[in-house]
Amino acid sequence: MSTITDIGTLISRQPDIHGGCPIIAGTGVTVRRIAIWYKQSLSAEEIADRIGHLTLTQVYAALTYYHANREEIDADIAAEEAEADRIEALICDRQIPKQPTDIALEIPTIANSPSRREFMQLPLEERRKILAKQAEVMLQHYQEDREWQELEAGDLIDY
């Protein structure tokens, strides 16, 4: 016998989680995150695959909430993008220094596309190719990194 789910229980708001933004109940996954991936042409099934602990029912509940409250969620997405753009501009203007790192990675970048917004507007397949190239470079780096090899080997000191 199947269990009947009250769909009203699938989305919640908690002031201490993501500032009270609507989330999938029992998780920290925002409806905003699901809507963003949906707007990037991912299907509900692909979204559920990406966030393995979510069921397809939960993803559809988030999409239903999004469609019923599109103005609220789109405004939330726009505010998040505006803040990301503001921070990116500050970094580009050197008002916020990039964090120094002791790792010299040559990660391929998008030719003529310096901003995150432009990257997100590329076709999904193009973004996947770019990210795959970056992943290859990072994998090669970690395969050559002695400290990482020791961590993978489990040579850790237990305190």
TINUMI-413420 format. One record per residue: chain; x, y, z of N, C-alpha, C, O in turn. Coordinates in Angstrom, 1 decimal. Example, Ala and Ser with C-alpha at 12.3 -4.5 7.8 and 13.67 -1.06 7.14 Angstrom:
<torkes>
TORKE c   n_px   n_py   n_pz  ca_px  ca_py  ca_pz   c_px   c_py   c_pz   o_px   o_py   o_pz
TORKE A   13.2   -5.7    7.8   12.3   -4.5    7.8   13.2   -3.3    7.8   14.2   -3.3    8.5
TORKE A   12.8   -2.2    7.1   13.7   -1.1    7.1   12.9    0.0    7.9   13.4    1.1    8.0
</torkes>
This chain:
<torkes>
TORKE c   n_px   n_py   n_pz  ca_px  ca_py  ca_pz   c_px   c_py   c_pz   o_px   o_py   o_pz
TORKE A    0.8   -1.2    0.0    0.0    0.0    0.0    0.9    1.2    0.0    1.8    1.3    0.8
TORKE A    0.6    2.2   -0.9    1.4    3.4   -1.0    1.0    4.4    0.1   -0.1    4.4    0.6
TORKE A    2.0    5.2    0.5    1.8    6.3    1.5    1.3    7.5    0.8    1.8    7.9   -0.3
TORKE A    0.3    8.2    1.4   -0.2    9.4    0.8    0.5   10.5    1.5    0.7   10.6    2.7
TORKE A    1.0   11.5    0.6    1.8   12.6    1.1    1.0   13.9    0.9    0.5   14.1   -0.1
TORKE A    0.9   14.6    2.0    0.3   16.0    1.9    1.3   16.9    1.3    2.3   17.2    1.9
TORKE A    1.1   17.3    0.1    2.1   18.1   -0.6    2.4   19.4    0.1    3.5   20.0   -0.2
TORKE A    1.5   19.9    0.9    1.8   21.1    1.7    2.9   21.0    2.7    3.4   22.0    3.2
TORKE A    3.3   19.7    3.0    4.4   19.5    3.9    5.8   19.4    3.3    6.8   19.3    4.0
TORKE A    5.8   19.5    2.0    7.1   19.3    1.3    8.0   20.5    1.2    9.2   20.4    1.0
TORKE A    7.4   21.7    1.3    8.1   23.0    1.3    7.9   23.7    2.6    6.8   23.8    3.1
TORKE A    9.0   24.2    3.2    8.9   24.9    4.5    9.8   26.1    4.4   10.6   26.4    3.5
TORKE A    9.6   26.9    5.5   10.4   28.1    5.7   10.9   28.1    7.1   10.1   27.9    8.0
TORKE A   12.2   28.3    7.3   12.7   28.3    8.7   13.6   29.5    8.8   14.6   29.6    8.0
TORKE A   13.4   30.4    9.7   14.2   31.7    9.8   15.7   31.4    9.9   16.5   32.2    9.5
TORKE A   16.0   30.3   10.5   17.5   30.0   10.7   18.1   29.3    9.6   19.3   29.0    9.6
TORKE A   17.4   29.0    8.5   17.9   28.3    7.4   17.7   29.2    6.1   16.6   29.5    5.8
TORKE A   18.8   29.6    5.5   18.8   30.4    4.3   17.9   31.7    4.5   17.2   32.1    3.6
TORKE A   17.9   32.2    5.7   17.2   33.5    6.0   15.7   33.4    5.8   15.0   34.4    5.6
TORKE A   15.2   32.2    5.9   13.7   32.0    5.8   13.2   31.8    4.4   12.0   31.8    4.1
TORKE A   14.1   31.6    3.4   13.7   31.4    2.0   13.0   30.0    2.0   13.3   29.1    2.8
TORKE A   12.1   29.8    1.1   11.5   28.5    1.0   12.5   27.4    0.7   13.3   27.5   -0.3
TORKE A   12.4   26.3    1.4   13.3   25.2    1.2   12.5   23.9    1.1   11.3   23.8    1.5
TORKE A   13.1   22.9    0.6   12.5   21.5    0.6   12.6   21.0    2.0   13.7   20.9    2.6
TORKE A   11.4   20.7    2.6   11.3   20.4    4.0   12.3   19.3    4.4   12.5   18.3    3.6
TORKE A   13.0   19.5    5.5   13.9   18.5    6.0   15.3   18.5    5.3   16.2   17.7    5.6
TORKE A   15.5   19.5    4.5   16.8   19.7    3.8   17.2   21.1    3.9   16.4   22.0    4.4
TORKE A   18.3   21.5    3.4   18.7   22.9    3.3   18.6   23.3    1.8   19.1   24.4    1.5
TORKE A   18.0   22.6    1.0   17.9   22.9   -0.5   16.8   23.9   -0.7   15.7   23.6   -0.4
TORKE A   17.2   25.0   -1.3   16.2   26.1   -1.5   15.4   25.8   -2.8   15.9   25.2   -3.7
TORKE A   14.2   26.4   -2.8   13.4   26.3   -4.0   14.1   27.2   -5.1   14.1   26.8   -6.3
TORKE A   14.8   28.2   -4.7   15.6   29.1   -5.6   16.6   28.2   -6.3   16.7   28.4   -7.6
TORKE A   17.4   27.3   -5.6   18.4   26.5   -6.3   17.7   25.6   -7.4   18.2   25.4   -8.5
TORKE A   16.6   25.0   -7.0   15.9   24.1   -7.9   15.4   24.9   -9.1   15.6   24.5  -10.3
TORKE A   14.9   26.1   -8.9   14.4   27.0  -10.0   15.5   27.4  -10.9   15.3   27.4  -12.1
TORKE A   16.7   27.7  -10.3   17.8   28.1  -11.2   18.2   27.0  -12.1   18.4   27.2  -13.3
TORKE A   18.3   25.8  -11.6   18.7   24.7  -12.5   17.6   24.4  -13.5   17.9   24.0  -14.6
TORKE A   16.3   24.5  -13.1   15.2   24.3  -14.0   15.3   25.4  -15.1   15.1   25.0  -16.3
TORKE A   15.6   26.6  -14.8   15.7   27.7  -15.8   17.0   27.5  -16.7   17.1   28.1  -17.8
TORKE A   17.9   26.6  -16.2   19.1   26.3  -17.1   18.8   25.1  -17.9   19.7   24.5  -18.5
TORKE A   17.6   24.7  -18.0   17.1   23.6  -18.9   17.3   22.2  -18.3   17.3   21.2  -19.1
TORKE A   17.6   22.1  -17.0   17.7   20.8  -16.4   16.3   20.2  -16.2   15.4   21.0  -15.7
TORKE A   16.1   19.0  -16.4   14.8   18.4  -16.1   14.7   18.0  -14.6   15.7   18.1  -13.9
TORKE A   13.5   17.8  -14.1   13.3   17.4  -12.7   14.2   16.1  -12.4   14.8   16.1  -11.3
TORKE A   14.3   15.2  -13.3   15.0   14.0  -13.1   16.5   14.3  -13.0   17.2   13.7  -12.1
TORKE A   17.0   15.2  -13.8   18.4   15.6  -13.8   18.8   16.3  -12.4   19.8   16.1  -11.8
TORKE A   17.8   17.1  -12.0   18.0   17.8  -10.7   18.1   16.8   -9.6   18.9   16.9   -8.7
TORKE A   17.1   15.9   -9.6   17.1   14.9   -8.5   18.4   14.0   -8.6   18.9   13.6   -7.5
TORKE A   18.9   13.8   -9.7   20.2   13.0   -9.9   21.4   13.8   -9.3   22.3   13.3   -8.6
TORKE A   21.3   15.2   -9.5   22.4   16.0   -9.0   22.4   16.1   -7.5   23.5   16.2   -6.8
TORKE A   21.2   16.1   -6.9   21.1   16.2   -5.4   20.5   14.8   -5.0   19.3   14.7   -4.8
TORKE A   21.4   13.9   -4.9   21.0   12.5   -4.7   20.1   12.2   -3.5   19.4   11.2   -3.5
TORKE A   20.1   13.1   -2.5   19.2   12.8   -1.3   17.8   13.3   -1.5   16.9   13.1   -0.7
TORKE A   17.5   14.0   -2.7   16.2   14.4   -2.9   15.4   13.4   -3.8   16.0   12.8   -4.7
TORKE A   14.1   13.3   -3.5   13.3   12.5   -4.3   12.7   13.3   -5.5   12.8   14.5   -5.4
TORKE A   12.3   12.6   -6.5   11.6   13.3   -7.6   10.4   14.1   -7.1   10.1   15.2   -7.6
TORKE A    9.7   13.5   -6.2    8.5   14.2   -5.6    8.9   15.5   -5.0    8.2   16.5   -5.1
TORKE A   10.0   15.6   -4.3   10.5   16.8   -3.6   10.9   17.8   -4.7   10.6   19.0   -4.5
TORKE A   11.5   17.4   -5.8   11.9   18.3   -6.8   10.7   18.9   -7.5   10.6   20.1   -7.7
TORKE A    9.7   18.0   -7.8    8.5   18.5   -8.4    7.7   19.5   -7.4    7.1   20.4   -7.9
TORKE A    7.8   19.2   -6.1    7.1   20.1   -5.2    7.8   21.5   -5.2    7.1   22.5   -5.2
TORKE A    9.1   21.5   -5.3    9.9   22.8   -5.4    9.5   23.5   -6.7    9.3   24.7   -6.7
TORKE A    9.4   22.8   -7.8    9.0   23.4   -9.1    7.6   23.9   -9.0    7.3   24.9   -9.6
TORKE A    6.7   23.2   -8.4    5.3   23.6   -8.2    5.3   24.9   -7.4    4.6   25.9   -7.8
TORKE A    6.1   25.0   -6.3    6.1   26.2   -5.5    6.7   27.3   -6.4    6.2   28.4   -6.3
TORKE A    7.7   27.0   -7.1    8.3   28.1   -8.0    7.2   28.6   -8.9    7.1   29.9   -9.1
TORKE A    6.5   27.8   -9.6    5.5   28.2  -10.6    4.4   29.0   -9.9    3.8   29.9  -10.5
TORKE A    4.0   28.6   -8.7    2.9   29.2   -8.0    3.4   30.6   -7.4    2.5   31.4   -7.1
TORKE A    4.7   30.7   -7.2    5.2   31.9   -6.6    6.4   32.5   -7.4    7.4   32.9   -6.8
TORKE A    6.2   32.5   -8.7    7.3   32.9   -9.6    7.9   34.3   -9.3    9.1   34.4   -9.3
TORKE A    7.0   35.2   -9.0    7.5   36.6   -8.7    8.5   36.6   -7.5    9.6   37.2   -7.6
TORKE A    8.1   35.9   -6.5    9.0   35.9   -5.3   10.3   35.2   -5.5   11.3   35.8   -5.2
TORKE A   10.3   34.1   -6.2   11.5   33.3   -6.4   12.4   34.0   -7.4   13.6   34.1   -7.3
TORKE A   11.8   34.6   -8.5   12.6   35.3   -9.5   13.2   36.5   -8.9   14.4   36.9   -9.2
TORKE A   12.5   37.2   -8.0   13.1   38.4   -7.3   14.3   37.9   -6.4   15.3   38.6   -6.4
TORKE A   14.1   36.8   -5.8   15.2   36.2   -4.9   16.4   35.9   -5.8   17.5   36.1   -5.4
TORKE A   16.2   35.3   -6.9   17.3   34.9   -7.9   18.0   36.2   -8.3   19.2   36.2   -8.4
TORKE A   17.2   37.2   -8.7   17.7   38.4   -9.2   18.6   39.1   -8.1   19.7   39.7   -8.4
TORKE A   18.1   39.1   -6.9   18.9   39.7   -5.8   20.2   39.0   -5.6   21.2   39.6   -5.3
TORKE A   20.1   37.6   -5.6   21.3   36.8   -5.5   22.3   37.1   -6.6   23.5   37.3   -6.3
TORKE A   21.9   37.2   -7.8   22.7   37.5   -9.0   23.3   38.9   -8.8   24.5   39.1   -9.1
TORKE A   22.5   39.9   -8.4   23.0   41.3   -8.2   24.1   41.3   -7.2   25.1   42.0   -7.4
TORKE A   23.9   40.6   -6.1   25.0   40.6   -5.1   26.3   39.9   -5.6   27.4   40.4   -5.3
TORKE A   26.1   38.8   -6.3   27.3   38.1   -6.9   28.0   39.1   -7.9   29.2   39.1   -7.9
TORKE A   27.2   39.8   -8.7   27.8   40.8   -9.7   28.5   41.9   -8.9   29.6   42.3   -9.3
TORKE A   27.9   42.3   -7.8   28.6   43.4   -7.0   29.9   42.9   -6.5   30.9   43.7   -6.5
TORKE A   29.9   41.7   -5.9   31.2   41.2   -5.3   32.2   41.0   -6.4   33.4   41.3   -6.2
TORKE A   31.8   40.4   -7.6   32.7   40.2   -8.7   33.3   41.5   -9.2   34.5   41.6   -9.5
TORKE A   32.5   42.6   -9.2   33.0   43.9   -9.7   34.0   44.4   -8.7   35.0   45.0   -9.1
TORKE A   33.7   44.2   -7.4   34.7   44.7   -6.4   36.0   44.0   -6.5   37.1   44.6   -6.4
TORKE A   35.9   42.7   -6.8   37.2   41.9   -6.9   37.9   42.4   -8.2   39.1   42.5   -8.2
TORKE A   37.2   42.6   -9.3   37.8   43.0  -10.5   38.4   44.4  -10.4   39.5   44.7  -11.0
TORKE A   37.8   45.2   -9.6   38.3   46.6   -9.3   39.4   46.6   -8.2   39.9   47.6   -7.9
TORKE A   39.7   45.4   -7.7   40.7   45.2   -6.7   40.4   45.9   -5.4   41.2   46.1   -4.5
TORKE A   39.1   46.1   -5.2   38.6   46.7   -3.9   38.6   45.5   -2.8   38.7   45.8   -1.6
TORKE A   38.4   44.3   -3.3   38.5   43.1   -2.4   39.7   42.3   -3.0   39.5   41.8   -4.2
TORKE A   40.8   42.1   -2.3   41.9   41.4   -2.9   41.5   39.9   -3.0   40.9   39.3   -2.2
TORKE A   42.0   39.3   -4.1   41.9   37.9   -4.2   42.7   37.2   -3.1   43.8   37.7   -2.8
TORKE A   42.2   36.1   -2.6   42.9   35.4   -1.6   44.1   34.8   -2.1   44.1   34.1   -3.2
TORKE A   45.3   35.0   -1.4   46.5   34.4   -1.9   46.4   32.8   -1.8   45.8   32.3   -0.8
TORKE A   47.1   32.2   -2.6   47.2   30.7   -2.5   48.6   30.2   -2.9   49.3   30.9   -3.6
TORKE A   48.9   29.1   -2.3   50.3   28.6   -2.6   50.2   27.5   -3.7   51.2   26.9   -4.0
TORKE A   49.0   27.4   -4.3   48.8   26.4   -5.4   48.8   27.2   -6.7   48.1   28.1   -6.9
TORKE A   49.7   26.8   -7.6   49.8   27.4   -8.9   49.1   26.5   -9.9   49.7   25.7  -10.6
TORKE A   47.7   26.7  -10.0   47.0   25.9  -11.0   46.7   26.8  -12.2   46.3   27.9  -12.1
TORKE A   46.9   26.2  -13.4   46.6   26.9  -14.6   45.3   26.3  -15.1   45.2   25.3  -15.9
TORKE A   44.2   26.9  -14.6   42.9   26.4  -14.9   42.4   27.1  -16.2   42.4   28.3  -16.2
TORKE A   42.0   26.4  -17.2   41.5   27.0  -18.4   40.3   27.9  -18.2   39.4   27.6  -17.4
TORKE A   40.3   29.0  -18.8   39.2   30.0  -18.6   38.4   30.1  -19.9   38.8   29.6  -21.0
TORKE A   37.3   30.8  -19.8   36.4   31.0  -21.0   37.0   32.1  -21.8   37.1   33.2  -21.3
TORKE A   37.3   31.9  -23.0   37.8   33.0  -23.9   36.8   34.0  -24.1   35.6   33.7  -24.4
TORKE A   37.1   35.3  -23.8   36.2   36.4  -24.0   35.0   36.4  -23.1   34.0   37.0  -23.5
TORKE A   35.0   35.6  -22.1   33.8   35.5  -21.2   34.3   35.6  -19.7   34.3   34.6  -19.0
TORKE A   34.6   36.8  -19.3   35.2   36.9  -17.9   34.2   36.8  -16.8   34.6   36.6  -15.7
TORKE A   32.9   37.0  -17.1   32.0   37.0  -16.0   31.2   35.7  -15.8   31.1   34.9  -16.7
TORKE A   30.8   35.5  -14.6   30.0   34.3  -14.2   28.7   34.4  -15.0   28.2   33.3  -15.5
TORKE A   28.1   35.5  -15.1   26.8   35.7  -15.8   26.9   35.2  -17.3   26.1   34.5  -17.8
TORKE A   28.0   35.6  -18.0   28.2   35.2  -19.4   28.4   33.7  -19.5   27.9   33.0  -20.4
TORKE A   29.1   33.1  -18.5   29.3   31.7  -18.5   28.0   31.0  -18.4   27.7   30.0  -19.1
TORKE A   27.1   31.5  -17.5   25.8   30.8  -17.3   24.9   30.9  -18.5   23.9   30.2  -18.6
TORKE A   25.2   31.9  -19.4   24.4   32.0  -20.5   24.8   31.2  -21.7   24.1   31.1  -22.7
TORKE A   26.0   30.5  -21.6   26.5   29.6  -22.6   25.5   28.4  -22.6   24.9   28.1  -21.6
TORKE A   25.5   27.7  -23.8   24.7   26.5  -23.8   25.2   25.5  -22.8   26.4   25.4  -22.5
TORKE A   24.4   24.7  -22.3   24.7   23.7  -21.2   25.9   22.8  -21.7   26.8   22.5  -20.9
TORKE A   25.9   22.4  -22.9   26.9   21.5  -23.4   28.3   22.2  -23.4   29.3   21.6  -23.0
TORKE A   28.3   23.4  -23.7   29.6   24.2  -23.7   30.1   24.4  -22.3   31.3   24.3  -22.1
TORKE A   29.2   24.7  -21.4   29.6   24.8  -20.0   30.1   23.5  -19.5   31.1   23.5  -18.7
TORKE A   29.5   22.4  -19.8   30.0   21.1  -19.4   31.4   20.8  -19.9   32.3   20.3  -19.2
TORKE A   31.7   21.2  -21.2   33.0   21.0  -21.7   34.1   21.9  -21.0   35.2   21.4  -20.7
TORKE A   33.7   23.1  -20.7   34.7   24.0  -20.0   34.9   23.4  -18.6   36.1   23.4  -18.2
TORKE A   33.9   23.0  -17.9   34.1   22.5  -16.6   34.9   21.1  -16.6   35.6   20.9  -15.7
TORKE A   34.6   20.3  -17.6   35.4   19.1  -17.8   36.9   19.4  -17.9   37.7   18.7  -17.4
TORKE A   37.2   20.4  -18.7   38.6   20.8  -18.9   39.2   21.2  -17.6   40.4   20.8  -17.2
TORKE A   38.5   22.0  -16.8   39.0   22.5  -15.5   39.2   21.3  -14.6   40.1   21.3  -13.8
TORKE A   38.2   20.4  -14.6   38.3   19.2  -13.8   39.6   18.4  -14.1   40.3   17.8  -13.2
TORKE A   39.9   18.2  -15.4   41.1   17.5  -15.8   42.3   18.1  -15.3   43.2   17.4  -14.8
TORKE A   42.4   19.5  -15.3   43.6   20.2  -14.8   43.7   20.0  -13.3   44.8   19.7  -12.8
TORKE A   42.6   20.1  -12.6   42.7   19.9  -11.2   43.0   18.5  -10.8   43.8   18.2   -9.9
TORKE A   42.5   17.5  -11.5   42.8   16.1  -11.3   44.3   15.8  -11.5   45.0   15.2  -10.6
TORKE A   44.8   16.4  -12.6   46.3   16.2  -12.8   47.1   16.9  -11.7   48.1   16.3  -11.2
TORKE A   46.7   18.0  -11.2   47.4   18.7  -10.1   47.4   17.8   -8.9   48.4   17.6   -8.3
TORKE A   46.2   17.3   -8.5   46.2   16.5   -7.3   46.9   15.1   -7.4   47.4   14.6   -6.5
TORKE A   46.9   14.6   -8.7   47.7   13.4   -8.9   49.2   13.6   -8.7   49.9   12.7   -8.4
TORKE A   49.6   14.8   -8.9   51.0   15.1   -8.8   51.4   15.7   -7.4   52.6   15.8   -7.1
TORKE A   50.4   16.0   -6.7   50.6   16.7   -5.4   50.9   15.6   -4.3   50.1   14.8   -4.0
TORKE A   52.1   15.7   -3.7   52.6   14.7   -2.7   51.7   14.7   -1.5   51.3   13.6   -1.0
TORKE A   51.4   15.9   -1.0   50.5   16.0    0.2   49.2   15.3    0.0   48.7   14.6    0.9
TORKE A   48.6   15.6   -1.2   47.3   15.0   -1.5   47.4   13.4   -1.6   46.5   12.7   -1.1
TORKE A   48.5   13.0   -2.2   48.7   11.5   -2.3   48.8   10.9   -0.9   48.2    9.8   -0.7
TORKE A   49.4   11.6    0.0   49.5   11.0    1.4   48.1   11.0    2.1   47.8   10.1    2.8
TORKE A   47.3   12.0    1.8   46.0   12.1    2.4   45.1   10.9    1.8   44.4   10.2    2.5
TORKE A   45.2   10.7    0.5   44.5    9.6   -0.1   44.9    8.3    0.4   44.1    7.3    0.5
TORKE A   46.2    8.1    0.7   46.7    6.9    1.2   46.3    6.6    2.6   46.4    5.5    3.1
TORKE A   45.7    7.6    3.2   45.3    7.4    4.6   46.3    7.5    5.7   46.1    7.1    6.8
TORKE A   47.4    8.2    5.3   48.5    8.4    6.3   48.2    9.6    7.1   48.9   10.6    7.1
TORKE A   47.1    9.5    7.9   46.7   10.6    8.7   47.0   10.3   10.2   46.9    9.2   10.6
TORKE A   47.3   11.4   10.9   47.5   11.2   12.3   46.1   11.4   13.0   45.5   12.5   12.7
TORKE A   45.7   10.5   13.8   44.5   10.6   14.5   44.7   11.3   15.8   45.5   10.8   16.6
TORKE A   44.1   12.4   16.1   44.2   13.1   17.3   43.2   12.7   18.3   43.2   13.2   19.5
</torkes>
